[in-house]
Amino acid sequence: MLERLQYISQGLTRAEQKNNILKALDAGANWIQIRWKQADEQDFIRLAQQIKQICEQFGAKCIINDHVKLAKELDVDGVHLGLTDCGIADARRLLGPSKIIGGTANSLEDVQGRIAEQCDYIGLGPYRHTDTKQKLSPLLGLAGYENIINQISQQGLPPVPIFAIGGISSLEDIQNLLQTGVYGIAVSGLVTQTPNIISSIKNLLP
């Protein structure tokens, strides 16, 4: 059973990243995805080493964005892969059957592809505009989530946990998104800015 709330890390420096992750863990986060696109390789490795140990102390899942080989070397809980990253099947061969492998999706076609690739969860978005990603895919809005989740059901596709992601900025957003049938929520800025909101988010989750 996967946690229903993911915190996707933010910060321009290793210190900022670590500090934001620590605040999220202290506030009750149980799933951390380390995402630091601007980092050089050695800085990212050092951060990932530290966060893996810290997550173990908190009993939290530690997922690395993109870096499959590093995820293997550090023996973290898994990876999250974007649409242009390494394929799910290649990551599975390297990491083995027990690791969590998630994939990004922006459309029904992407979701169908991710399900066919047998990923463990899908990060579907963006919900609305976000400054976190530089090359933003088309925005889905509530209607986009409702349509895709209805299509999954109508086509009889295997159920894969779907996390809403991208520009989720309030408890009201989360409440509305959960009503579309998504499994969980992945947030970045909302938790970075107000870590204590995690308890309120958890109260909304099934």
MIKE-817730 format. One record per residue (C-alpha): residue number from 0; chain; y, z, x negated. Coordinates in steps of 0.02 Angstrom, whole numbers. Layout:
MIKE-817730
<atom><num>NUM</num><chaine>A</chaine><c2>Y</c2><c3>Z</c3><c1>X</c1></atom>
...
This chain:
MIKE-817730
<atom><num>0</num><chaine>A</chaine><c2>0</c2><c3>0</c3><c1>0</c1></atom>
<atom><num>1</num><chaine>A</chaine><c2>165</c2><c3>-55</c3><c1>-77</c1></atom>
<atom><num>2</num><chaine>A</chaine><c2>323</c2><c3>49</c3><c1>-68</c1></atom>
<atom><num>3</num><chaine>A</chaine><c2>445</c2><c3>-22</c3><c1>59</c1></atom>
<atom><num>4</num><chaine>A</chaine><c2>603</c2><c3>4</c3><c1>-45</c1></atom>
<atom><num>5</num><chaine>A</chaine><c2>633</c2><c3>-81</c3><c1>-212</c1></atom>
<atom><num>6</num><chaine>A</chaine><c2>780</c2><c3>-43</c3><c1>-325</c1></atom>
<atom><num>7</num><chaine>A</chaine><c2>827</c2><c3>-192</c3><c1>-432</c1></atom>
<atom><num>8</num><chaine>A</chaine><c2>919</c2><c3>-128</c3><c1>-585</c1></atom>
<atom><num>9</num><chaine>A</chaine><c2>1099</c2><c3>-168</c3><c1>-627</c1></atom>
<atom><num>10</num><chaine>A</chaine><c2>1208</c2><c3>-144</c3><c1>-781</c1></atom>
<atom><num>11</num><chaine>A</chaine><c2>1288</c2><c3>-247</c3><c1>-918</c1></atom>
<atom><num>12</num><chaine>A</chaine><c2>1226</c2><c3>-134</c3><c1>-1059</c1></atom>
<atom><num>13</num><chaine>A</chaine><c2>1065</c2><c3>-43</c3><c1>-1095</c1></atom>
<atom><num>14</num><chaine>A</chaine><c2>1154</c2><c3>123</c3><c1>-1065</c1></atom>
<atom><num>15</num><chaine>A</chaine><c2>1219</c2><c3>64</c3><c1>-896</c1></atom>
<atom><num>16</num><chaine>A</chaine><c2>1048</c2><c3>-2</c3><c1>-845</c1></atom>
<atom><num>17</num><chaine>A</chaine><c2>961</c2><c3>160</c3><c1>-894</c1></atom>
<atom><num>18</num><chaine>A</chaine><c2>1092</c2><c3>269</c3><c1>-811</c1></atom>
<atom><num>19</num><chaine>A</chaine><c2>1084</c2><c3>172</c3><c1>-647</c1></atom>
<atom><num>20</num><chaine>A</chaine><c2>894</c2><c3>177</c3><c1>-645</c1></atom>
<atom><num>21</num><chaine>A</chaine><c2>892</c2><c3>364</c3><c1>-681</c1></atom>
<atom><num>22</num><chaine>A</chaine><c2>1013</c2><c3>395</c3><c1>-537</c1></atom>
<atom><num>23</num><chaine>A</chaine><c2>903</c2><c3>293</c3><c1>-420</c1></atom>
<atom><num>24</num><chaine>A</chaine><c2>746</c2><c3>387</c3><c1>-474</c1></atom>
<atom><num>25</num><chaine>A</chaine><c2>834</c2><c3>555</c3><c1>-456</c1></atom>
<atom><num>26</num><chaine>A</chaine><c2>885</c2><c3>503</c3><c1>-279</c1></atom>
<atom><num>27</num><chaine>A</chaine><c2>705</c2><c3>463</c3><c1>-231</c1></atom>
<atom><num>28</num><chaine>A</chaine><c2>672</c2><c3>283</c3><c1>-281</c1></atom>
<atom><num>29</num><chaine>A</chaine><c2>485</c2><c3>251</c3><c1>-306</c1></atom>
<atom><num>30</num><chaine>A</chaine><c2>492</c2><c3>69</c3><c1>-361</c1></atom>
<atom><num>31</num><chaine>A</chaine><c2>603</c2><c3>2</c3><c1>-501</c1></atom>
<atom><num>32</num><chaine>A</chaine><c2>619</c2><c3>-182</c3><c1>-545</c1></atom>
<atom><num>33</num><chaine>A</chaine><c2>700</c2><c3>-202</c3><c1>-716</c1></atom>
<atom><num>34</num><chaine>A</chaine><c2>817</c2><c3>-351</c3><c1>-703</c1></atom>
<atom><num>35</num><chaine>A</chaine><c2>940</c2><c3>-382</c3><c1>-843</c1></atom>
<atom><num>36</num><chaine>A</chaine><c2>977</c2><c3>-567</c3><c1>-863</c1></atom>
<atom><num>37</num><chaine>A</chaine><c2>1114</c2><c3>-549</c3><c1>-994</c1></atom>
<atom><num>38</num><chaine>A</chaine><c2>1011</c2><c3>-446</c3><c1>-1117</c1></atom>
<atom><num>39</num><chaine>A</chaine><c2>953</c2><c3>-505</c3><c1>-1286</c1></atom>
<atom><num>40</num><chaine>A</chaine><c2>766</c2><c3>-492</c3><c1>-1314</c1></atom>
<atom><num>41</num><chaine>A</chaine><c2>763</c2><c3>-334</c3><c1>-1420</c1></atom>
<atom><num>42</num><chaine>A</chaine><c2>881</c2><c3>-240</c3><c1>-1304</c1></atom>
<atom><num>43</num><chaine>A</chaine><c2>774</c2><c3>-287</c3><c1>-1154</c1></atom>
<atom><num>44</num><chaine>A</chaine><c2>615</c2><c3>-231</c3><c1>-1242</c1></atom>
<atom><num>45</num><chaine>A</chaine><c2>692</c2><c3>-63</c3><c1>-1287</c1></atom>
<atom><num>46</num><chaine>A</chaine><c2>754</c2><c3>-37</c3><c1>-1109</c1></atom>
<atom><num>47</num><chaine>A</chaine><c2>584</c2><c3>-84</c3><c1>-1035</c1></atom>
<atom><num>48</num><chaine>A</chaine><c2>495</c2><c3>37</c3><c1>-1153</c1></atom>
<atom><num>49</num><chaine>A</chaine><c2>610</c2><c3>179</c3><c1>-1101</c1></atom>
<atom><num>50</num><chaine>A</chaine><c2>603</c2><c3>142</c3><c1>-915</c1></atom>
<atom><num>51</num><chaine>A</chaine><c2>414</c2><c3>127</c3><c1>-914</c1></atom>
<atom><num>52</num><chaine>A</chaine><c2>400</c2><c3>304</c3><c1>-984</c1></atom>
<atom><num>53</num><chaine>A</chaine><c2>532</c2><c3>372</c3><c1>-866</c1></atom>
<atom><num>54</num><chaine>A</chaine><c2>449</c2><c3>291</c3><c1>-714</c1></atom>
<atom><num>55</num><chaine>A</chaine><c2>284</c2><c3>371</c3><c1>-764</c1></atom>
<atom><num>56</num><chaine>A</chaine><c2>368</c2><c3>541</c3><c1>-768</c1></atom>
<atom><num>57</num><chaine>A</chaine><c2>437</c2><c3>511</c3><c1>-592</c1></atom>
<atom><num>58</num><chaine>A</chaine><c2>274</c2><c3>435</c3><c1>-527</c1></atom>
<atom><num>59</num><chaine>A</chaine><c2>369</c2><c3>275</c3><c1>-487</c1></atom>
<atom><num>60</num><chaine>A</chaine><c2>314</c2><c3>93</c3><c1>-500</c1></atom>
<atom><num>61</num><chaine>A</chaine><c2>391</c2><c3>-6</c3><c1>-643</c1></atom>
<atom><num>62</num><chaine>A</chaine><c2>405</c2><c3>-195</c3><c1>-622</c1></atom>
<atom><num>63</num><chaine>A</chaine><c2>483</c2><c3>-314</c3><c1>-748</c1></atom>
<atom><num>64</num><chaine>A</chaine><c2>580</c2><c3>-467</c3><c1>-690</c1></atom>
<atom><num>65</num><chaine>A</chaine><c2>520</c2><c3>-630</c3><c1>-771</c1></atom>
<atom><num>66</num><chaine>A</chaine><c2>448</c2><c3>-566</c3><c1>-937</c1></atom>
<atom><num>67</num><chaine>A</chaine><c2>261</c2><c3>-582</c3><c1>-908</c1></atom>
<atom><num>68</num><chaine>A</chaine><c2>206</c2><c3>-562</c3><c1>-1090</c1></atom>
<atom><num>69</num><chaine>A</chaine><c2>311</c2><c3>-405</c3><c1>-1109</c1></atom>
<atom><num>70</num><chaine>A</chaine><c2>237</c2><c3>-337</c3><c1>-947</c1></atom>
<atom><num>71</num><chaine>A</chaine><c2>65</c2><c3>-362</c3><c1>-1024</c1></atom>
<atom><num>72</num><chaine>A</chaine><c2>113</c2><c3>-282</c3><c1>-1191</c1></atom>
<atom><num>73</num><chaine>A</chaine><c2>192</c2><c3>-129</c3><c1>-1110</c1></atom>
<atom><num>74</num><chaine>A</chaine><c2>59</c2><c3>-115</c3><c1>-974</c1></atom>
<atom><num>75</num><chaine>A</chaine><c2>189</c2><c3>-91</c3><c1>-836</c1></atom>
<atom><num>76</num><chaine>A</chaine><c2>139</c2><c3>-102</c3><c1>-653</c1></atom>
<atom><num>77</num><chaine>A</chaine><c2>182</c2><c3>-286</c3><c1>-633</c1></atom>
<atom><num>78</num><chaine>A</chaine><c2>309</c2><c3>-427</c3><c1>-634</c1></atom>
<atom><num>79</num><chaine>A</chaine><c2>426</c2><c3>-517</c3><c1>-516</c1></atom>
<atom><num>80</num><chaine>A</chaine><c2>440</c2><c3>-706</c3><c1>-540</c1></atom>
<atom><num>81</num><chaine>A</chaine><c2>579</c2><c3>-822</c3><c1>-484</c1></atom>
<atom><num>82</num><chaine>A</chaine><c2>548</c2><c3>-997</c3><c1>-418</c1></atom>
<atom><num>83</num><chaine>A</chaine><c2>578</c2><c3>-1073</c3><c1>-591</c1></atom>
<atom><num>84</num><chaine>A</chaine><c2>482</c2><c3>-942</c3><c1>-691</c1></atom>
<atom><num>85</num><chaine>A</chaine><c2>302</c2><c3>-939</c3><c1>-748</c1></atom>
<atom><num>86</num><chaine>A</chaine><c2>178</c2><c3>-977</c3><c1>-607</c1></atom>
<atom><num>87</num><chaine>A</chaine><c2>90</c2><c3>-838</c3><c1>-511</c1></atom>
<atom><num>88</num><chaine>A</chaine><c2>-82</c2><c3>-900</c3><c1>-565</c1></atom>
<atom><num>89</num><chaine>A</chaine><c2>-33</c2><c3>-901</c3><c1>-750</c1></atom>
<atom><num>90</num><chaine>A</chaine><c2>37</c2><c3>-724</c3><c1>-733</c1></atom>
<atom><num>91</num><chaine>A</chaine><c2>-122</c2><c3>-667</c3><c1>-645</c1></atom>
<atom><num>92</num><chaine>A</chaine><c2>-232</c2><c3>-736</c3><c1>-783</c1></atom>
<atom><num>93</num><chaine>A</chaine><c2>-131</c2><c3>-642</c3><c1>-913</c1></atom>
<atom><num>94</num><chaine>A</chaine><c2>-105</c2><c3>-478</c3><c1>-819</c1></atom>
<atom><num>95</num><chaine>A</chaine><c2>-270</c2><c3>-464</c3><c1>-726</c1></atom>
<atom><num>96</num><chaine>A</chaine><c2>-311</c2><c3>-423</c3><c1>-545</c1></atom>
<atom><num>97</num><chaine>A</chaine><c2>-243</c2><c3>-246</c3><c1>-538</c1></atom>
<atom><num>98</num><chaine>A</chaine><c2>-60</c2><c3>-283</c3><c1>-577</c1></atom>
<atom><num>99</num><chaine>A</chaine><c2>73</c2><c3>-316</c3><c1>-444</c1></atom>
<atom><num>100</num><chaine>A</chaine><c2>142</c2><c3>-493</c3><c1>-449</c1></atom>
<atom><num>101</num><chaine>A</chaine><c2>288</c2><c3>-535</c3><c1>-335</c1></atom>
<atom><num>102</num><chaine>A</chaine><c2>376</c2><c3>-700</c3><c1>-310</c1></atom>
<atom><num>103</num><chaine>A</chaine><c2>545</c2><c3>-758</c3><c1>-247</c1></atom>
<atom><num>104</num><chaine>A</chaine><c2>561</c2><c3>-870</c3><c1>-94</c1></atom>
<atom><num>105</num><chaine>A</chaine><c2>709</c2><c3>-948</c3><c1>-4</c1></atom>
<atom><num>106</num><chaine>A</chaine><c2>626</c2><c3>-1054</c3><c1>131</c1></atom>
<atom><num>107</num><chaine>A</chaine><c2>469</c2><c3>-1068</c3><c1>237</c1></atom>
<atom><num>108</num><chaine>A</chaine><c2>402</c2><c3>-1195</c3><c1>112</c1></atom>
<atom><num>109</num><chaine>A</chaine><c2>428</c2><c3>-1072</c3><c1>-30</c1></atom>
<atom><num>110</num><chaine>A</chaine><c2>340</c2><c3>-936</c3><c1>70</c1></atom>
<atom><num>111</num><chaine>A</chaine><c2>193</c2><c3>-1052</c3><c1>105</c1></atom>
<atom><num>112</num><chaine>A</chaine><c2>182</c2><c3>-1091</c3><c1>-81</c1></atom>
<atom><num>113</num><chaine>A</chaine><c2>189</c2><c3>-909</c3><c1>-132</c1></atom>
<atom><num>114</num><chaine>A</chaine><c2>54</c2><c3>-863</c3><c1>-6</c1></atom>
<atom><num>115</num><chaine>A</chaine><c2>-54</c2><c3>-1005</c3><c1>-73</c1></atom>
<atom><num>116</num><chaine>A</chaine><c2>-27</c2><c3>-937</c3><c1>-249</c1></atom>
<atom><num>117</num><chaine>A</chaine><c2>-91</c2><c3>-767</c3><c1>-188</c1></atom>
<atom><num>118</num><chaine>A</chaine><c2>57</c2><c3>-663</c3><c1>-243</c1></atom>
<atom><num>119</num><chaine>A</chaine><c2>58</c2><c3>-479</c3><c1>-192</c1></atom>
<atom><num>120</num><chaine>A</chaine><c2>229</c2><c3>-483</c3><c1>-109</c1></atom>
<atom><num>121</num><chaine>A</chaine><c2>374</c2><c3>-602</c3><c1>-78</c1></atom>
<atom><num>122</num><chaine>A</chaine><c2>558</c2><c3>-568</c3><c1>-107</c1></atom>
<atom><num>123</num><chaine>A</chaine><c2>638</c2><c3>-677</c3><c1>27</c1></atom>
<atom><num>124</num><chaine>A</chaine><c2>824</c2><c3>-709</c3><c1>21</c1></atom>
<atom><num>125</num><chaine>A</chaine><c2>968</c2><c3>-706</c3><c1>-1</c1></atom>
<atom><num>126</num><chaine>A</chaine><c2>1018</c2><c3>-620</c3><c1>160</c1></atom>
<atom><num>127</num><chaine>A</chaine><c2>1203</c2><c3>-651</c3><c1>125</c1></atom>
<atom><num>128</num><chaine>A</chaine><c2>1316</c2><c3>-686</c3><c1>-24</c1></atom>
<atom><num>129</num><chaine>A</chaine><c2>1286</c2><c3>-580</c3><c1>-178</c1></atom>
<atom><num>130</num><chaine>A</chaine><c2>1367</c2><c3>-579</c3><c1>-349</c1></atom>
<atom><num>131</num><chaine>A</chaine><c2>1206</c2><c3>-521</c3><c1>-430</c1></atom>
<atom><num>132</num><chaine>A</chaine><c2>1136</c2><c3>-698</c3><c1>-447</c1></atom>
<atom><num>133</num><chaine>A</chaine><c2>1237</c2><c3>-838</c3><c1>-526</c1></atom>
<atom><num>134</num><chaine>A</chaine><c2>1144</c2><c3>-986</c3><c1>-447</c1></atom>
<atom><num>135</num><chaine>A</chaine><c2>1129</c2><c3>-929</c3><c1>-267</c1></atom>
<atom><num>136</num><chaine>A</chaine><c2>1006</c2><c3>-1012</c3><c1>-147</c1></atom>
<atom><num>137</num><chaine>A</chaine><c2>1058</c2><c3>-1051</c3><c1>33</c1></atom>
<atom><num>138</num><chaine>A</chaine><c2>1094</c2><c3>-894</c3><c1>134</c1></atom>
<atom><num>139</num><chaine>A</chaine><c2>966</c2><c3>-848</c3><c1>266</c1></atom>
<atom><num>140</num><chaine>A</chaine><c2>1056</c2><c3>-725</c3><c1>380</c1></atom>
<atom><num>141</num><chaine>A</chaine><c2>958</c2><c3>-633</c3><c1>514</c1></atom>
<atom><num>142</num><chaine>A</chaine><c2>911</c2><c3>-795</c3><c1>603</c1></atom>
<atom><num>143</num><chaine>A</chaine><c2>833</c2><c3>-863</c3><c1>444</c1></atom>
<atom><num>144</num><chaine>A</chaine><c2>719</c2><c3>-712</c3><c1>425</c1></atom>
<atom><num>145</num><chaine>A</chaine><c2>671</c2><c3>-715</c3><c1>609</c1></atom>
<atom><num>146</num><chaine>A</chaine><c2>629</c2><c3>-900</c3><c1>601</c1></atom>
<atom><num>147</num><chaine>A</chaine><c2>524</c2><c3>-889</c3><c1>441</c1></atom>
<atom><num>148</num><chaine>A</chaine><c2>428</c2><c3>-734</c3><c1>497</c1></atom>
<atom><num>149</num><chaine>A</chaine><c2>393</c2><c3>-813</c3><c1>668</c1></atom>
<atom><num>150</num><chaine>A</chaine><c2>330</c2><c3>-971</c3><c1>581</c1></atom>
<atom><num>151</num><chaine>A</chaine><c2>214</c2><c3>-870</c3><c1>470</c1></atom>
<atom><num>152</num><chaine>A</chaine><c2>139</c2><c3>-791</c3><c1>625</c1></atom>
<atom><num>153</num><chaine>A</chaine><c2>127</c2><c3>-954</c3><c1>723</c1></atom>
<atom><num>154</num><chaine>A</chaine><c2>43</c2><c3>-1044</c3><c1>577</c1></atom>
<atom><num>155</num><chaine>A</chaine><c2>-83</c2><c3>-904</c3><c1>556</c1></atom>
<atom><num>156</num><chaine>A</chaine><c2>-41</c2><c3>-882</c3><c1>373</c1></atom>
<atom><num>157</num><chaine>A</chaine><c2>-116</c2><c3>-733</c3><c1>280</c1></atom>
<atom><num>158</num><chaine>A</chaine><c2>-1</c2><c3>-583</c3><c1>292</c1></atom>
<atom><num>159</num><chaine>A</chaine><c2>94</c2><c3>-548</c3><c1>131</c1></atom>
<atom><num>160</num><chaine>A</chaine><c2>226</c2><c3>-410</c3><c1>123</c1></atom>
<atom><num>161</num><chaine>A</chaine><c2>398</c2><c3>-488</c3><c1>133</c1></atom>
<atom><num>162</num><chaine>A</chaine><c2>549</c2><c3>-398</c3><c1>62</c1></atom>
<atom><num>163</num><chaine>A</chaine><c2>725</c2><c3>-446</c3><c1>116</c1></atom>
<atom><num>164</num><chaine>A</chaine><c2>841</c2><c3>-464</c3><c1>-32</c1></atom>
<atom><num>165</num><chaine>A</chaine><c2>1016</c2><c3>-521</c3><c1>-77</c1></atom>
<atom><num>166</num><chaine>A</chaine><c2>1183</c2><c3>-454</c3><c1>-19</c1></atom>
<atom><num>167</num><chaine>A</chaine><c2>1113</c2><c3>-309</c3><c1>83</c1></atom>
<atom><num>168</num><chaine>A</chaine><c2>1261</c2><c3>-192</c3><c1>85</c1></atom>
<atom><num>169</num><chaine>A</chaine><c2>1239</c2><c3>-62</c3><c1>223</c1></atom>
<atom><num>170</num><chaine>A</chaine><c2>1116</c2><c3>40</c3><c1>325</c1></atom>
<atom><num>171</num><chaine>A</chaine><c2>1159</c2><c3>-72</c3><c1>473</c1></atom>
<atom><num>172</num><chaine>A</chaine><c2>1103</c2><c3>-225</c3><c1>373</c1></atom>
<atom><num>173</num><chaine>A</chaine><c2>938</c2><c3>-138</c3><c1>335</c1></atom>
<atom><num>174</num><chaine>A</chaine><c2>912</c2><c3>-87</c3><c1>517</c1></atom>
<atom><num>175</num><chaine>A</chaine><c2>943</c2><c3>-266</c3><c1>576</c1></atom>
<atom><num>176</num><chaine>A</chaine><c2>831</c2><c3>-342</c3><c1>443</c1></atom>
<atom><num>177</num><chaine>A</chaine><c2>686</c2><c3>-225</c3><c1>482</c1></atom>
<atom><num>178</num><chaine>A</chaine><c2>695</c2><c3>-284</c3><c1>663</c1></atom>
<atom><num>179</num><chaine>A</chaine><c2>655</c2><c3>-462</c3><c1>604</c1></atom>
<atom><num>180</num><chaine>A</chaine><c2>484</c2><c3>-401</c3><c1>546</c1></atom>
<atom><num>181</num><chaine>A</chaine><c2>509</c2><c3>-392</c3><c1>357</c1></atom>
<atom><num>182</num><chaine>A</chaine><c2>395</c2><c3>-269</c3><c1>268</c1></atom>
<atom><num>183</num><chaine>A</chaine><c2>528</c2><c3>-192</c3><c1>157</c1></atom>
<atom><num>184</num><chaine>A</chaine><c2>698</c2><c3>-202</c3><c1>75</c1></atom>
<atom><num>185</num><chaine>A</chaine><c2>751</c2><c3>-240</c3><c1>-104</c1></atom>
<atom><num>186</num><chaine>A</chaine><c2>924</c2><c3>-178</c3><c1>-148</c1></atom>
<atom><num>187</num><chaine>A</chaine><c2>1032</c2><c3>-176</c3><c1>-301</c1></atom>
<atom><num>188</num><chaine>A</chaine><c2>1219</c2><c3>-145</c3><c1>-280</c1></atom>
<atom><num>189</num><chaine>A</chaine><c2>1202</c2><c3>-32</c3><c1>-127</c1></atom>
<atom><num>190</num><chaine>A</chaine><c2>1097</c2><c3>94</c3><c1>-224</c1></atom>
<atom><num>191</num><chaine>A</chaine><c2>1191</c2><c3>71</c3><c1>-388</c1></atom>
<atom><num>192</num><chaine>A</chaine><c2>1354</c2><c3>118</c3><c1>-302</c1></atom>
<atom><num>193</num><chaine>A</chaine><c2>1284</c2><c3>256</c3><c1>-189</c1></atom>
<atom><num>194</num><chaine>A</chaine><c2>1113</c2><c3>316</c3><c1>-253</c1></atom>
<atom><num>195</num><chaine>A</chaine><c2>1104</c2><c3>456</c3><c1>-124</c1></atom>
<atom><num>196</num><chaine>A</chaine><c2>1091</c2><c3>325</c3><c1>14</c1></atom>
<atom><num>197</num><chaine>A</chaine><c2>906</c2><c3>309</c3><c1>-33</c1></atom>
<atom><num>198</num><chaine>A</chaine><c2>856</c2><c3>455</c3><c1>80</c1></atom>
<atom><num>199</num><chaine>A</chaine><c2>946</c2><c3>373</c3><c1>227</c1></atom>
<atom><num>200</num><chaine>A</chaine><c2>863</c2><c3>206</c3><c1>191</c1></atom>
<atom><num>201</num><chaine>A</chaine><c2>691</c2><c3>289</c3><c1>185</c1></atom>
<atom><num>202</num><chaine>A</chaine><c2>724</c2><c3>366</c3><c1>357</c1></atom>
<atom><num>203</num><chaine>A</chaine><c2>743</c2><c3>189</c3><c1>427</c1></atom>
<atom><num>204</num><chaine>A</chaine><c2>584</c2><c3>122</c3><c1>348</c1></atom>
<atom><num>205</num><chaine>A</chaine><c2>419</c2><c3>122</c3><c1>443</c1></atom>
